[in-house]
């Protein structure tokens, strides 16, 4: 079974597009160090993945036992291949390598080693439509904005001005994929509110 570690955000989604077929997407829910924007918007995260014909299994994991619980779930799913969307953070890659080793599966990291700025351009150019659903205060004016070919330059420029990785791999911002070439239809949404957790703002959509 080819299992993709997927959140509903751009990089894990693009990794699935790169590899083509997957059997199941595994969505892990974290409430630490703060509630994930994908957890708060879990309904839309799942809806958009289903709109892309990606079967989803959702698993909530506890702080301190998240690795053990992830390994256990992947074993239950009979994972033989694990797809992840890591790009340049060595600790993230090592973490996934350890998990794959424990599960006895092959790790596939199709985005690893790419230039972060080049990668976000590729994601946009390849037809992924992104809604910014969480961001640190310095770029919070982009919350609720769909990133596209017309505004991506301005977004990247503001990220650079504030010392933020344009790809956001360290969690500086989070996105929800609302449309792509593999979606059967665009995921519609309505903006409800913006909440703040420790200088990080999260958009609530329904």
VENJO-V597192 format. One line per field, one symbol per residue. ss: DSSP state (a for helix, b for strand, c for the rest). phi: phi as a letter, one per 20 degrees, with the letter a starting at -180 (. if undefined). Layout:
# VENJO-V597192
ss=???
phi=???
This chain:
# VENJO-V597192
ss=cbbbbccccaaaaaaaaaaccccbbbbbbcccccccaaaacaaaaaaaaaaccccbbbbbcccccaaaaaaaaaaaccccbbbccccccaaaaaaaaaaaaaaccbbbcccccccaaaaaaaaaacccbbbbbbbbaaaaaacccbbccccaaaaaaaaaacccccccccccbbbbbbbcccccccccccbbbbbbbccbbbbbbc
phi=.eddecdoefffffffgfenfcebdddedddcfbgfgfffdggfffgffffemdfcddcedefncfffffgfffffelfdccdcdfcbegffffgffffffffndeedcfdfnffgfffffffffenedddfdaafgfcffefneeebfedfffffffgffdmdggemfenfbcccfdaafefebfeebcedacdcclmcdcedcc
